[in-house]
């Protein structure tokens, strides 16, 4: 720490939270307070149904711009960088020029569904045994294989090391520091990492047709990087996947506690010491810190939560905030169920063939009821995962974060449906704060968390909750049988 940093009010960590729809940056002090922040929106492209692409250069530029704005006038106080990033998205770039070769495939992209379906059942079981993950288009391996097929079908350039692949954290670290590396937790989401050894699996590299020469080196979450010339010459002291960073930011360090990050999709995650994964959930690595072994975790990934409300917003011509307010005006017993399986269903079903279903509507169904059904779809999907996790170890408290968690109605409905307390920290942006905390620890700086929180205790009529859950399960069955029925009619 330099003298000017001490005199100006103490050191700061710049936490970069690179997400699906924006890059947000927060300058965080030793008390865990956000001193200044900035955000830059980023776009998505949908060239075909089910295809989701992003511009990797746009993402890189958004990081540079957001860091510059958030740290303006505070440069002398900043001593470390922390990064939280979207996870399974993947891209290929030219190692010599540093330029992407094609688009980045977003984690929501489903173009590889046929390739996934073509993998034989014994191989799929083997993939899960090695990686903890079910075969699904969400994960990076099939994305990387598809991208390489477009630019290097015979893999000659890949084997010569001319091409490089990676997730968002790999891309940003390469572009900003010149290092081709990937953080352990992010690596565990590629479906190429043996989570038992923490190394790339030769068996899976062969299965997916990915030469090891294109892959980044796996590194601990708190391994310090080389200087980032474009970011004041600072070093990254922490890198985490966004959901992992949120778990760290909640202060979860032991099994038995879970957090729910509400976002475009949602993630339910908790720590695991024994490596046992309840049915319907996945095994993953939360982080690797302090020179220790990787910390195992369980997770349930939900594909469409905030994205559902964004879709309703476009459909009904109203802002999302307006829709959530409108949902409060709908009758509680409205009879409409929305299953937003627009890209299949994630945990605990992992059914890529499921189709979206709107059930129970009639000519009297209005925008308020549709908005309410959208909010309830978020709650029910989260509860499906919590119920699956509860089968492994009883869950008493649910810790919530993410922008949608700021809605008191959503939080109360989650508590009522789950019959568990939902705790929402006073501090928002838990992914950024988790990255900031780990960066501070790695840099030898003090750090404390804001202990304030709102607690939403279960209320309402349990019988109504039981009926609502039954209606939801019926609609999910319809969503999962639609594809089979359609194929039978062809």
Order of alpha helices (4+ residues) and beta strands (2+ residues): alpha-beta-beta-beta-beta-alpha-beta-beta-beta-alpha-alpha-alpha-alpha-beta-alpha-beta-alpha-beta-beta-alpha-beta-beta-beta-alpha-beta-beta-beta-beta-alpha-alpha-beta-beta-alpha-beta-alpha-beta-alpha-beta-alpha
